[in-house]
Amino acid sequence: MIADTDKRVRIRQALLLLGGALALELLVAQGSLPFYWTPLILGIAYLAAAGAGGRRGSYWATACVLVGWGLAVVYLGAVKPVDVDPAGAYLVGAGLGAVAGTLLARRRFDVSPLGLGATVAAAGFILAISPRAPELLYDARTFAWAVGVVGLVNLALAIKPRSPRPLDRRGGLEGDHFVAVDDEAAEARVVTVLRR
C-alpha cells in the first residue's frame, strides 16, 4: 500500500499539474500570451510537481528538458533574432535542460537519463509533426489537456488502494531468495532461506 506521505506527494503533484493545465488554458489558450510560451509553462508545471516530491520526486527529467527548451522558445519568440537558427536554439535549450538534469542527478536527485532522452525525443517529434496537424499541435489547449490528464492520473493513483506486491522467488545454490519491495522505504529487501 502507498504510504500516507506518498499519497500526499501524489496529490500535491496532481494539483500542481492541474494548476499548470489551468495556467496554460488561461494564459495562452484564452489569454494574451503567445503560443510560444507553451513549453516553458509546461516545464514550470512539471518543475513544481517534481519539487513537490523532493529529491525522489518524479518529473525531474521532464521538467529540466521542458524548462530548457521552453526558455529557448520564449527567447526566440520574444527577441526574434534574425541570425539564430531556431532548430539549433531549440537543441541548445533542450541540451542545457539535460545538462541541468544530469547535474541534479549527481546531487542525488532522481533524474532518469532515459527520461531526459525520452523528453527530448518526444518534444522533437511533436515539433517535427506539428505542420501536419497545426490545428491540434499549435493549440495550447491540446497541451493543457495533456498535462491535465497526467495530473488526473496522479490523483487516481493517490486514492486507489494498492495491493501488496507478491514475493519474487528465485532459487539458488545457497537457498531460495525472496525479494519483497517495501513501498514505504522504496528499497528491495532480499531474504535468503537456507535449504535444510
Backbone as a printed PyTorch tensor [residue, N CA C, xyz], in Angstrom:
tensor([[[  0.8410,  -1.1780,   0.0000],
         [  0.0000,   0.0000,   0.0000],
         [  0.8860,   1.2410,   0.0000]],

        [[  0.4610,   2.2760,  -0.6990],
         [  1.2210,   3.5210,  -0.7450],
         [  1.2250,   4.1370,   0.6460]],

        [[  2.3750,   4.5850,   1.0910],
         [  2.4540,   5.2510,   2.3800],
         [  1.6950,   6.5760,   2.3120]],

        [[  1.2450,   7.0590,   3.4710],
         [  0.4970,   8.3130,   3.5060],
         [  1.2840,   9.4610,   2.8870]],

        [[  2.5900,   9.5020,   3.1350],
         [  3.3780,  10.5840,   2.5610],
         [  3.3930,  10.4810,   1.0420]],

        [[  3.4680,   9.2640,   0.5100],
         [  3.4450,   9.1050,  -0.9380],
         [  2.1140,   9.5680,  -1.5110]],

        [[  1.0310,   9.2830,  -0.8160],
         [ -0.2780,   9.7430,  -1.2750],
         [ -0.3330,  11.2610,  -1.2830]],

        [[  0.1890,  11.8580,  -0.2280],
         [  0.1750,  13.3290,  -0.1470],
         [  1.0180,  13.9380,  -1.2630]],

        [[  2.1630,  13.3270,  -1.5350],
         [  3.0240,  13.8330,  -2.6110],
         [  2.3050,  13.7240,  -3.9480]],

        [[  1.7010,  12.5770,  -4.2050],
         [  0.9680,  12.3960,  -5.4710],
         [ -0.1590,  13.4110,  -5.5940]],

        [[ -0.8580,  13.6640,  -4.5120],
         [ -1.9580,  14.6330,  -4.5500],
         [ -1.4070,  16.0270,  -4.8270]],

        [[ -0.3030,  16.3990,  -4.1580],
         [  0.3020,  17.7140,  -4.4260],
         [  0.7580,  17.8120,  -5.8760]],

        [[  1.3910,  16.7440,  -6.3640],
         [  1.8390,  16.7520,  -7.7590],
         [  0.6510,  16.8740,  -8.7030]],

        [[ -0.4050,  16.1400,  -8.4100],
         [ -1.6060,  16.2030,  -9.2520],
         [ -2.1630,  17.6160,  -9.2850]],

        [[ -2.2590,  18.2440,  -8.1240],
         [ -2.8130,  19.5930,  -8.0630],
         [ -1.9190,  20.5990,  -8.7880]],

        [[ -0.6090,  20.4300,  -8.6720],
         [  0.3080,  21.3360,  -9.3740],
         [  0.2280,  21.1470, -10.8900]],

        [[  0.1210,  19.9120, -11.3390],
         [ -0.0110,  19.6700, -12.7780],
         [ -1.3480,  20.1910, -13.2950]],

        [[ -2.4110,  19.9920, -12.5230],
         [ -3.7140,  20.5440, -12.9160],
         [ -3.6690,  22.0700, -12.9160]],

        [[ -2.9340,  22.6470, -11.9630],
         [ -2.7340,  24.0980, -11.9590],
         [ -1.9810,  24.5610, -13.1960]],

        [[ -0.9840,  23.7790, -13.6190],
         [ -0.2620,  24.1050, -14.8500],
         [ -1.1650,  24.0540, -16.0670]],

        [[ -2.0520,  23.0570, -16.0900],
         [ -3.0180,  22.9630, -17.1980],
         [ -3.9300,  24.1790, -17.2120]],

        [[ -4.3820,  24.5800, -16.0360],
         [ -5.2570,  25.7550, -15.9320],
         [ -4.5130,  27.0250, -16.3380]],

        [[ -3.2640,  27.1540, -15.8970],
         [ -2.4570,  28.3210, -16.2740],
         [ -2.2720,  28.3860, -17.7830]],

        [[ -1.9920,  27.2590, -18.3940],
         [ -1.8110,  27.2160, -19.8420],
         [ -3.0960,  27.6170, -20.5610]],

        [[ -4.2120,  27.1010, -20.0660],
         [ -5.5120,  27.4440, -20.6570],
         [ -5.7980,  28.9390, -20.5220]],

        [[ -5.6180,  29.4730, -19.3110],
         [ -5.9770,  30.8720, -19.0650],
         [ -4.9860,  31.8710, -19.6540]],

        [[ -3.6950,  31.5380, -19.6020],
         [ -2.6870,  32.4930, -20.0550],
         [ -2.4310,  32.4420, -21.5550]],

        [[ -2.5040,  31.2490, -22.1440],
         [ -2.1660,  31.1210, -23.5630],
         [ -3.4040,  30.8500, -24.4140]],

        [[ -4.1420,  29.7960, -24.1100],
         [ -5.2870,  29.4350, -24.9540],
         [ -6.3360,  30.5460, -24.9670]],

        [[ -6.6470,  31.0960, -23.7890],
         [ -7.6570,  32.1580, -23.7130],
         [ -7.0450,  33.5230, -23.4240]],

        [[ -5.7880,  33.5450, -23.0410],
         [ -5.1570,  34.7780, -22.5990],
         [ -4.3750,  35.4820, -23.6810]],

        [[ -3.5060,  36.3690, -23.2190],
         [ -2.7780,  37.2310, -24.1500],
         [ -1.3630,  36.7440, -24.4580]],

        [[ -0.9100,  35.6890, -23.7690],
         [  0.4340,  35.1910, -24.0740],
         [  0.4260,  34.4130, -25.3900]],

        [[  1.4440,  34.6270, -26.2260],
         [  1.5230,  33.8690, -27.4810],
         [  1.8030,  32.3850, -27.2280]],

        [[  1.5090,  31.5720, -28.2260],
         [  1.6640,  30.1170, -28.1220],
         [  3.0780,  29.7080, -27.7420]],

        [[  4.0830,  30.4930, -28.1280],
         [  5.4500,  30.0800, -27.8610],
         [  5.7830,  30.0030, -26.3630]],

        [[  4.9090,  30.4520, -25.4990],
         [  5.0960,  30.3000, -24.0560],
         [  4.7270,  28.8930, -23.5730]],

        [[  4.0770,  28.1130, -24.4130],
         [  3.5630,  26.7980, -24.0040],
         [  4.6310,  25.8720, -23.4130]],

        [[  5.7830,  25.6220, -24.0770],
         [  6.7530,  24.6930, -23.4810],
         [  7.2830,  25.1540, -22.1240]],

        [[  7.4890,  26.4630, -21.9610],
         [  8.0150,  26.9590, -20.6970],
         [  6.9800,  26.8150, -19.5780]],

        [[  5.7260,  27.1110, -19.8570],
         [  4.6840,  26.9450, -18.8420],
         [  4.5410,  25.4730, -18.4670]],

        [[  4.5940,  24.5890, -19.4570],
         [  4.5710,  23.1490, -19.1580],
         [  5.7670,  22.7660, -18.2900]],

        [[  6.9410,  23.2650, -18.6430],
         [  8.1470,  22.9570, -17.8830],
         [  8.0610,  23.4390, -16.4460]],

        [[  7.5040,  24.6270, -16.2380],
         [  7.3520,  25.1600, -14.8820],
         [  6.3700,  24.3100, -14.0850]],

        [[  5.2910,  23.8670, -14.7300],
         [  4.3210,  23.0000, -14.0410],
         [  4.9860,  21.6850, -13.6190]],

        [[  5.7560,  21.0890, -14.5170],
         [  6.4610,  19.8480, -14.1770],
         [  7.5430,  20.0940, -13.1220]],

        [[  8.1960,  21.2470, -13.1660],
         [  9.2070,  21.5680, -12.1700],
         [  8.5660,  21.7020, -10.7830]],

        [[  7.4100,  22.3350, -10.7180],
         [  6.7030,  22.4530,  -9.4390],
         [  6.2950,  21.0720,  -8.9260]],

        [[  5.8000,  20.2160,  -9.8250],
         [  5.4010,  18.8600,  -9.4240],
         [  6.6110,  18.0530,  -8.9670]],

        [[  7.7360,  18.1880,  -9.6640],
         [  8.9510,  17.4810,  -9.2600],
         [  9.4070,  17.9640,  -7.8950]],

        [[  9.4000,  19.2710,  -7.7010],
         [  9.8070,  19.8430,  -6.4210],
         [  8.9260,  19.3780,  -5.2730]],

        [[  7.6560,  19.1680,  -5.5410],
         [  6.7340,  18.6990,  -4.5000],
         [  7.1080,  17.3130,  -4.0100]],

        [[  7.8050,  16.5580,  -4.8260],
         [  8.2310,  15.2150,  -4.4390],
         [  9.6200,  15.1800,  -3.8380]],

        [[ 10.2850,  16.3170,  -3.7440],
         [ 11.6410,  16.3450,  -3.2030],
         [ 12.6270,  15.6920,  -4.1600]],

        [[ 13.7650,  15.3090,  -3.6490],
         [ 14.8030,  14.6910,  -4.4790],
         [ 14.3080,  13.4270,  -5.1660]],

        [[ 13.4040,  12.6940,  -4.5160],
         [ 12.9080,  11.4380,  -5.0810],
         [ 11.6660,  11.6550,  -5.9260]],

        [[ 11.2200,  12.8930,  -6.0490],
         [ 10.0200,  13.1630,  -6.8330],
         [ 10.2330,  12.8450,  -8.2920]],

        [[  9.2140,  12.3490,  -8.8970],
         [  9.3140,  12.0830, -10.3370],
         [  9.2110,  13.4090, -11.0860]],

        [[  9.3370,  13.3720, -12.3650],
         [  9.1900,  14.5170, -13.2560],
         [ 10.4120,  15.4190, -13.3630]],

        [[ 11.5060,  15.1170, -12.6840],
         [ 12.6790,  15.9840, -12.8060],
         [ 13.1960,  16.0190, -14.2400]],

        [[ 13.2620,  14.8880, -14.8960],
         [ 13.7860,  14.8520, -16.2670],
         [ 12.9070,  15.6750, -17.2050]],

        [[ 11.6120,  15.4410, -17.1280],
         [ 10.6790,  16.1860, -17.9810],
         [ 10.7790,  17.6790, -17.7080]],

        [[ 10.8300,  18.0460, -16.4340],
         [ 10.9020,  19.4610, -16.0560],
         [ 12.1560,  20.1290, -16.6010]],

        [[ 13.2950,  19.4760, -16.4220],
         [ 14.5560,  20.0830, -16.8650],
         [ 14.5710,  20.3320, -18.3660]],

        [[ 14.1880,  19.3380, -19.1310],
         [ 14.2190,  19.4810, -20.5900],
         [ 13.2010,  20.5210, -21.0550]],

        [[ 11.9840,  20.4720, -20.5150],
         [ 10.9580,  21.4260, -20.9620],
         [ 11.3000,  22.8570, -20.5700]],

        [[ 11.8780,  23.0570, -19.3820],
         [ 12.2680,  24.4150, -18.9930],
         [ 13.3930,  24.9200, -19.8980]],

        [[ 14.3980,  24.0780, -20.1440],
         [ 15.4930,  24.4950, -21.0310],
         [ 15.0080,  24.8130, -22.4310]],

        [[ 14.2350,  23.9100, -22.9950],
         [ 13.6930,  24.1180, -24.3400],
         [ 12.7430,  25.3200, -24.3330]],

        [[ 11.8970,  25.3970, -23.3090],
         [ 10.9320,  26.4840, -23.2200],
         [ 11.5900,  27.8490, -23.1530]],

        [[ 12.6980,  27.9510, -22.4240],
         [ 13.4170,  29.2320, -22.3650],
         [ 13.9480,  29.6170, -23.7420]],

        [[ 14.4480,  28.6370, -24.4860],
         [ 14.9400,  28.9140, -25.8420],
         [ 13.8010,  29.3610, -26.7480]],

        [[ 12.6490,  28.7100, -26.6350],
         [ 11.4970,  29.0590, -27.4750],
         [ 10.9970,  30.4610, -27.1410]],

        [[ 10.9140,  30.7830, -25.8510],
         [ 10.4630,  32.1280, -25.4610],
         [ 11.4620,  33.1830, -25.9330]],

        [[ 12.7520,  32.9010, -25.7960],
         [ 13.7680,  33.8370, -26.2640],
         [ 13.5950,  34.1120, -27.7650]],

        [[ 13.4680,  33.0410, -28.5480],
         [ 13.3090,  33.2180, -29.9980],
         [ 12.0190,  33.9500, -30.3300]],

        [[ 10.9430,  33.6200, -29.6210],
         [  9.6620,  34.2590, -29.9050],
         [  9.6320,  35.7210, -29.5250]],

        [[ 10.2640,  36.0690, -28.4280],
         [ 10.2370,  37.4550, -27.9480],
         [ 11.2500,  38.3320, -28.6620]],

        [[ 12.4800,  37.8340, -28.8510],
         [ 13.5510,  38.6420, -29.4260],
         [ 13.5400,  38.5920, -30.9510]],

        [[ 13.1470,  37.4680, -31.5090],
         [ 13.1290,  37.2460, -32.9620],
         [ 14.4700,  37.5860, -33.6170]],

        [[ 15.5460,  36.9500, -33.1440],
         [ 16.8510,  37.2370, -33.7520],
         [ 16.8990,  36.6900, -35.1760]],

        [[ 17.4360,  37.4630, -36.0770],
         [ 17.4780,  37.0440, -37.4810],
         [ 18.6940,  36.1630, -37.7770]],

        [[ 19.6810,  36.1960, -36.8930],
         [ 20.9120,  35.4620, -37.1530],
         [ 21.0430,  34.1890, -36.3030]],

        [[ 19.9190,  33.6740, -35.7980],
         [ 19.9360,  32.4470, -34.9950],
         [ 18.9660,  31.4460, -35.6190]],

        [[ 19.4870,  30.2610, -35.8990],
         [ 18.6400,  29.1980, -36.4510],
         [ 17.7600,  28.6290, -35.3310]],

        [[ 16.4350,  28.6270, -35.5000],
         [ 15.5530,  28.1400, -34.4350],
         [ 15.8200,  26.6930, -34.0290]],

        [[ 16.0610,  25.8090, -34.9950],
         [ 16.3020,  24.4030, -34.6540],
         [ 17.5260,  24.2650, -33.7620]],

        [[ 18.5780,  24.9940, -34.0840],
         [ 19.7840,  24.9590, -33.2550],
         [ 19.5310,  25.5180, -31.8730]],

        [[ 18.7720,  26.5950, -31.7880],
         [ 18.4570,  27.1890, -30.4830],
         [ 17.6270,  26.2260, -29.6310]],

        [[ 16.6790,  25.5260, -30.2670],
         [ 15.8730,  24.5450, -29.5320],
         [ 16.7470,  23.4250, -28.9940]],

        [[ 17.6980,  22.9710, -29.8190],
         [ 18.6200,  21.9230, -29.3770],
         [ 19.4790,  22.3920, -28.2070]],

        [[ 19.9520,  23.6310, -28.2830],
         [ 20.7460,  24.1790, -27.1840],
         [ 19.9080,  24.2120, -25.9100]],

        [[ 18.6750,  24.6830, -25.9970],
         [ 17.8090,  24.7610, -24.8140],
         [ 17.5250,  23.3990, -24.2190]],

        [[ 17.1460,  22.4460, -25.0690],
         [ 16.8670,  21.0950, -24.5710],
         [ 18.1390,  20.4580, -24.0220]],

        [[ 19.2650,  20.6870, -24.6920],
         [ 20.5390,  20.1450, -24.2220],
         [ 20.9470,  20.7250, -22.8820]],

        [[ 20.7610,  22.0280, -22.7010],
         [ 21.0820,  22.6370, -21.4030],
         [ 20.1440,  22.1090, -20.3160]],

        [[ 18.8980,  21.8370, -20.6830],
         [ 17.9820,  21.2100, -19.7280],
         [ 18.4690,  19.8300, -19.3280]],

        [[ 18.9750,  19.0680, -20.2950],
         [ 19.5160,  17.7350, -19.9960],
         [ 20.7650,  17.8350, -19.1300]],

        [[ 21.5960,  18.8410, -19.3850],
         [ 22.7820,  19.0580, -18.5450],
         [ 22.3490,  19.3820, -17.1180]],

        [[ 21.3520,  20.2480, -16.9720],
         [ 20.8430,  20.5810, -15.6400],
         [ 20.3120,  19.3310, -14.9420]],

        [[ 19.6030,  18.4850, -15.6780],
         [ 19.0970,  17.2400, -15.1030],
         [ 20.2210,  16.3230, -14.6530]],

        [[ 21.2780,  16.2460, -15.4500],
         [ 22.4290,  15.4130, -15.0930],
         [ 23.1200,  15.9500, -13.8450]],

        [[ 23.2340,  17.2720, -13.7430],
         [ 23.8360,  17.8590, -12.5450],
         [ 22.9710,  17.5990, -11.3080]],

        [[ 21.6570,  17.6510, -11.4690],
         [ 20.7690,  17.3130, -10.3470],
         [ 20.9450,  15.8500,  -9.9410]],

        [[ 21.0710,  14.9780, -10.9330],
         [ 21.2670,  13.5540, -10.6310],
         [ 22.5510,  13.3390,  -9.8390]],

        [[ 23.5770,  14.0940, -10.1380],
         [ 24.8350,  13.9910,  -9.3860],
         [ 24.6600,  14.4400,  -7.9400]],

        [[ 23.6510,  15.2600,  -7.7050],
         [ 23.3460,  15.7120,  -6.3390],
         [ 22.2620,  14.8420,  -5.7030]],

        [[ 22.1130,  13.6420,  -6.2610],
         [ 21.2160,  12.6090,  -5.7520],
         [ 19.7320,  12.9190,  -5.9210]],

        [[ 19.4020,  13.6990,  -6.9300],
         [ 18.0040,  13.8540,  -7.3230],
         [ 17.6760,  12.6770,  -8.2350]],

        [[ 16.4490,  12.2410,  -8.2010],
         [ 16.0330,  11.0900,  -9.0030],
         [ 15.7020,  11.5570, -10.4210]],

        [[ 16.7540,  11.7450, -11.2180],
         [ 16.6020,  12.1860, -12.6050],
         [ 16.9940,  11.0270, -13.5060]],

        [[ 16.0550,  10.5570, -14.2770],
         [ 16.2900,   9.4150, -15.1450],
         [ 16.9720,   9.8480, -16.4390]],

        [[ 18.1280,   9.2610, -16.7640],
         [ 18.7490,   9.5580, -18.0600],
         [ 17.8250,   9.1810, -19.2150]],

        [[ 17.1150,   8.0760, -19.0590],
         [ 16.1460,   7.6830, -20.0780],
         [ 15.0400,   8.7280, -20.1950]],

        [[ 14.6030,   9.2600, -19.0570],
         [ 13.5770,  10.3040, -19.0650],
         [ 14.0370,  11.5670, -19.7710]],

        [[ 15.3040,  11.9310, -19.5770],
         [ 15.8500,  13.1040, -20.2660],
         [ 15.7990,  12.8920, -21.7780]],

        [[ 16.3190,  11.7530, -22.2170],
         [ 16.3380,  11.4600, -23.6520],
         [ 14.9380,  11.3210, -24.2300]],

        [[ 14.0540,  10.6570, -23.5000],
         [ 12.6890,  10.4640, -23.9920],
         [ 11.9450,  11.7900, -24.1030]],

        [[ 12.1840,  12.6980, -23.1600],
         [ 11.5230,  14.0070, -23.2270],
         [ 12.0220,  14.8010, -24.4280]],

        [[ 13.3280,  14.7740, -24.6560],
         [ 13.8770,  15.4630, -25.8410],
         [ 13.2890,  14.8570, -27.1100]],

        [[ 13.2500,  13.5350, -27.1820],
         [ 12.7130,  12.8640, -28.3720],
         [ 11.2310,  13.1720, -28.5690]],

        [[ 10.4650,  13.1460, -27.5030],
         [  9.0240,  13.4270, -27.6150],
         [  8.7810,  14.8750, -28.0370]],

        [[  9.5190,  15.8050, -27.4420],
         [  9.3660,  17.2150, -27.8210],
         [  9.7590,  17.4200, -29.2780]],

        [[ 10.8710,  16.8200, -29.6860],
         [ 11.3030,  16.9350, -31.0830],
         [ 10.3140,  16.3170, -32.0430]],

        [[  9.7500,  15.1710, -31.6650],
         [  8.7580,  14.5110, -32.5240],
         [  7.5170,  15.3890, -32.6890]],

        [[  7.0220,  15.9360, -31.5920],
         [  5.8370,  16.8050, -31.6650],
         [  6.1390,  18.0300, -32.5170]],

        [[  7.3050,  18.6170, -32.3070],
         [  7.6940,  19.7780, -33.1070],
         [  7.8100,  19.4160, -34.5870]],

        [[  8.3700,  18.2490, -34.8850],
         [  8.5660,  17.8250, -36.2780],
         [  7.2520,  17.5720, -36.9990]],

        [[  6.2590,  17.0210, -36.3050],
         [  4.9870,  16.7110, -36.9850],
         [  3.9450,  17.8180, -36.8370]],

        [[  4.2830,  18.8820, -36.1430],
         [  3.3230,  19.9760, -35.9490],
         [  2.7310,  20.5230, -37.2510]],

        [[  3.5120,  20.6750, -38.3150],
         [  2.9200,  21.1850, -39.5540],
         [  1.8420,  20.2590, -40.1380]],

        [[  1.8520,  18.9700, -39.7800],
         [  0.8420,  18.0320, -40.2900],
         [ -0.4910,  18.1770, -39.5710]],

        [[ -0.4700,  18.6950, -38.3540],
         [ -1.7060,  18.8550, -37.5750],
         [ -1.6560,  20.1770, -36.8030]],

        [[ -1.5590,  21.3010, -37.5200],
         [ -1.3880,  22.5830, -36.8300],
         [ -2.5720,  22.9570, -35.9390]],

        [[ -3.7720,  22.5730, -36.3390],
         [ -4.9470,  22.9150, -35.5300],
         [ -4.9220,  22.2160, -34.1790]],

        [[ -4.1740,  21.1250, -34.0680],
         [ -4.0600,  20.3790, -32.8210],
         [ -2.7690,  20.7180, -32.0730]],

        [[ -1.6530,  20.7460, -32.7860],
         [ -0.3540,  20.8750, -32.1420],
         [  0.1500,  22.3070, -32.0160]],

        [[ -0.5400,  23.2600, -32.6300],
         [ -0.2290,  24.6730, -32.3950],
         [ -1.2960,  25.2980, -31.5170]],

        [[ -1.9510,  24.4870, -30.7280],
         [ -3.0230,  24.9340, -29.8390],
         [ -2.6290,  24.6100, -28.4030]],

        [[ -2.4850,  25.6290, -27.5800],
         [ -2.0840,  25.4250, -26.1820],
         [ -3.0860,  24.5540, -25.4300]],

        [[ -4.3210,  24.5840, -25.8580],
         [ -5.3580,  23.7870, -25.1830],
         [ -5.0460,  22.2870, -25.2650]],

        [[ -4.4660,  21.8370, -26.3610],
         [ -4.0780,  20.4320, -26.5020],
         [ -3.1070,  20.0370, -25.3970]],

        [[ -2.1310,  20.8810, -25.1470],
         [ -1.1160,  20.5820, -24.1430],
         [ -1.6550,  20.7910, -22.7260]],

        [[ -2.6050,  21.7090, -22.5810],
         [ -3.2820,  21.8680, -21.2850],
         [ -4.0380,  20.5910, -20.9460]],

        [[ -4.7270,  20.0300, -21.9310],
         [ -5.4280,  18.7610, -21.7130],
         [ -4.4500,  17.6500, -21.3700]],

        [[ -3.3280,  17.5910, -22.0770],
         [ -2.3470,  16.5160, -21.8560],
         [ -1.7960,  16.5600, -20.4340]],

        [[ -1.3620,  17.7330, -19.9770],
         [ -0.8150,  17.8270, -18.6180],
         [ -1.9340,  17.6490, -17.5900]],

        [[ -3.1460,  18.0450, -17.9300],
         [ -4.2830,  17.8150, -17.0430],
         [ -4.5610,  16.3350, -16.8560]],

        [[ -4.4400,  15.5660, -17.9240],
         [ -4.6390,  14.1150, -17.8290],
         [ -3.5690,  13.4940, -16.9340]],

        [[ -2.3180,  13.9520, -17.0600],
         [ -1.2510,  13.4390, -16.1940],
         [ -1.5770,  13.7590, -14.7280]],

        [[ -2.0820,  14.9520, -14.4840],
         [ -2.4880,  15.3160, -13.1250],
         [ -3.6010,  14.4330, -12.6070]],

        [[ -4.5990,  14.1590, -13.4420],
         [ -5.7130,  13.3020, -13.0210],
         [ -5.2630,  11.8640, -12.7610]],

        [[ -4.3280,  11.3780, -13.5640],
         [ -3.7910,  10.0320, -13.3320],
         [ -3.0830,   9.9820, -11.9790]],

        [[ -2.3230,  11.0230, -11.6520],
         [ -1.6740,  11.0790, -10.3430],
         [ -2.6970,  11.0700,  -9.2180]],

        [[ -3.7650,  11.8070,  -9.4030],
         [ -4.8220,  11.8430,  -8.3900],
         [ -5.4540,  10.4630,  -8.2280]],

        [[ -5.7170,   9.8020,  -9.3390],
         [ -6.3050,   8.4570,  -9.2930],
         [ -5.3590,   7.4720,  -8.6010]],

        [[ -4.0650,   7.5690,  -8.8840],
         [ -3.0890,   6.6840,  -8.2450],
         [ -2.9940,   6.9530,  -6.7430]],

        [[ -3.2090,   8.1870,  -6.3530],
         [ -3.1250,   8.5240,  -4.9350],
         [ -4.2930,   7.9710,  -4.1390]],

        [[ -5.4600,   7.9270,  -4.7470],
         [ -6.6380,   7.4910,  -3.9900],
         [ -6.9520,   6.0140,  -4.1770]],

        [[ -6.3290,   5.3870,  -5.1720],
         [ -6.5810,   3.9720,  -5.4400],
         [ -5.8180,   3.1170,  -4.4330]],

        [[ -6.5230,   2.2200,  -3.7440],
         [ -5.7930,   1.3230,  -2.8410],
         [ -4.9450,   0.3450,  -3.6480]],

        [[ -3.7560,   0.0910,  -3.1620],
         [ -2.8570,  -0.8360,  -3.8480],
         [ -2.7470,  -2.1060,  -3.0520]],

        [[ -2.6800,  -3.1980,  -3.7720],
         [ -2.4800,  -4.4820,  -3.1090],
         [ -0.9920,  -4.6710,  -2.8510]],

        [[ -0.6410,  -5.4140,  -1.8020],
         [  0.7800,  -5.6610,  -1.5450],
         [  1.3970,  -6.4380,  -2.6990]],

        [[  2.6420,  -6.1730,  -2.9530],
         [  3.3430,  -6.8710,  -4.0380],
         [  3.6560,  -8.2920,  -3.6090]],

        [[  3.5210,  -9.2300,  -4.5360],
         [  3.8720, -10.6110,  -4.1940],
         [  5.3840, -10.7690,  -4.1040]],

        [[  5.8020, -11.8030,  -3.4170],
         [  7.2250, -12.0950,  -3.3360],
         [  7.7040, -12.6590,  -4.6580]],

        [[  8.8870, -12.2550,  -5.0560],
         [  9.5220, -12.7800,  -6.2570],
         [ 10.4860, -13.8610,  -5.7790]],

        [[ 10.2010, -15.1020,  -6.0860],
         [ 11.0070, -16.2130,  -5.5810],
         [ 12.0250, -16.6350,  -6.6330]],

        [[ 13.2690, -16.6820,  -6.2100],
         [ 14.3430, -17.1100,  -7.1000],
         [ 15.1480, -18.1760,  -6.3770]],

        [[ 15.4170, -19.2640,  -7.0500],
         [ 16.2040, -20.3430,  -6.4430],
         [ 17.6810, -20.1320,  -6.6620]],

        [[ 18.4720, -20.7080,  -5.8090],
         [ 19.9100, -20.5870,  -5.9480],
         [ 20.5990, -21.7400,  -5.2710]],

        [[ 21.9240, -21.8280,  -5.4280],
         [ 22.6760, -22.9130,  -4.8200],
         [ 22.6500, -22.8240,  -3.2940]],

        [[ 22.6970, -21.6180,  -2.7730],
         [ 22.7570, -21.4350,  -1.3330],
         [ 21.3810, -21.5770,  -0.6880]],

        [[ 20.3420, -21.3520,  -1.4220],
         [ 18.9980, -21.3870,  -0.8580],
         [ 18.0390, -20.6630,  -1.7720]],

        [[ 16.8610, -20.4640,  -1.2940],
         [ 15.8700, -19.7190,  -2.0700],
         [ 15.9430, -18.2560,  -1.6640]],

        [[ 15.8430, -17.3960,  -2.6480],
         [ 15.8870, -15.9540,  -2.3990],
         [ 14.4960, -15.3880,  -2.6340]],

        [[ 14.0360, -14.6200,  -1.6890],
         [ 12.7490, -13.9510,  -1.8400],
         [ 13.0090, -12.4560,  -1.8550]],

        [[ 12.4830, -11.7780,  -2.8590],
         [ 12.6590, -10.3340,  -2.9640],
         [ 11.3000,  -9.6980,  -2.7140]],

        [[ 11.2170,  -8.8670,  -1.6910],
         [  9.9840,  -8.1580,  -1.3740],
         [ 10.2770,  -6.6690,  -1.4420]],

        [[  9.4010,  -5.9130,  -2.0470],
         [  9.6040,  -4.4710,  -2.1500],
         [  8.7960,  -3.7980,  -1.0630]],

        [[  9.4510,  -2.9840,  -0.2660],
         [  8.8150,  -2.2200,   0.7910],
         [  8.5170,  -0.8420,   0.2070]],

        [[  7.2370,  -0.5690,  -0.0930],
         [  6.8650,   0.6890,  -0.7320],
         [  7.2060,   1.9000,   0.1160]],

        [[  7.1240,   1.7720,   1.4260],
         [  7.3830,   2.9280,   2.2740],
         [  8.8530,   3.3170,   2.2380]],

        [[  9.7260,   2.3590,   2.2690],
         [ 11.1530,   2.6570,   2.2670],
         [ 11.7160,   2.6790,   0.8610]],

        [[ 10.9430,   2.2140,  -0.1070],
         [ 11.3620,   2.1430,  -1.5130],
         [ 12.6870,   1.4040,  -1.6630]],

        [[ 12.8380,   0.3440,  -0.9120],
         [ 14.0360,  -0.4740,  -1.0040],
         [ 13.6300,  -1.9160,  -1.2550]],

        [[ 14.4980,  -2.6340,  -1.9110],
         [ 14.2620,  -4.0710,  -2.0650],
         [ 15.0120,  -4.7760,  -0.9530]],

        [[ 14.3570,  -5.6980,  -0.3330],
         [ 14.9920,  -6.4860,   0.7130],
         [ 15.0800,  -7.9270,   0.2280]],

        [[ 16.2160,  -8.5140,   0.4120],
         [ 16.4090,  -9.8910,  -0.0100],
         [ 16.4980, -10.7640,   1.2370]],

        [[ 15.6520, -11.7650,   1.2710],
         [ 15.6310, -12.6980,   2.3880],
         [ 16.0600, -14.0540,   1.8430]],

        [[ 17.0850, -14.6180,   2.4190],
         [ 17.5640, -15.9180,   1.9810],
         [ 17.1140, -16.9750,   2.9860]],

        [[ 16.4900, -17.9880,   2.4710],
         [ 16.0650, -19.1030,   3.2980],
         [ 16.9380, -20.2880,   2.9270]],

        [[ 17.7530, -20.7050,   3.8690],
         [ 18.6470, -21.8260,   3.5790],
         [ 17.8680, -23.1200,   3.5250]],

        [[ 18.2210, -23.9290,   2.5770],
         [ 17.5790, -25.2370,   2.4610],
         [ 18.1620, -26.1740,   3.5040]],

        [[ 17.3470, -26.9860,   4.0700],
         [ 17.8410, -27.9590,   5.0580],
         [ 17.9450, -29.3150,   4.4550]]])
